[in-house]
Amino acid sequence: MTDHEDRMIRLEELAAHQAKVIEELSDQLAEQWKAVEQTRAKLDRLTERFLTLEEASLDAPAITKPPHY
């Protein structure tokens, strides 16, 4: 085998390895994005719930001290 053939084989192996790594990273990125979207949706629901509870508490009567204080 000549030096050029050896070099070509190493380059092909490197390219195959990098393609596999890129595919794995892409899959991981897709999973992370899914988790971010789920977290964002949960945060939106919690924010809405908090605002609803906050509005309800504004309508509550003021807390006053009992007369015996």
Secondary structure, 3 states (H helix, E strand, C coil): CCHHHHHHHHHHHHHHHHHHHHHHHHHHHHHHHHHHHHHHHHHHHHHHHHHHHHHHHHCCCCCCCCCCC
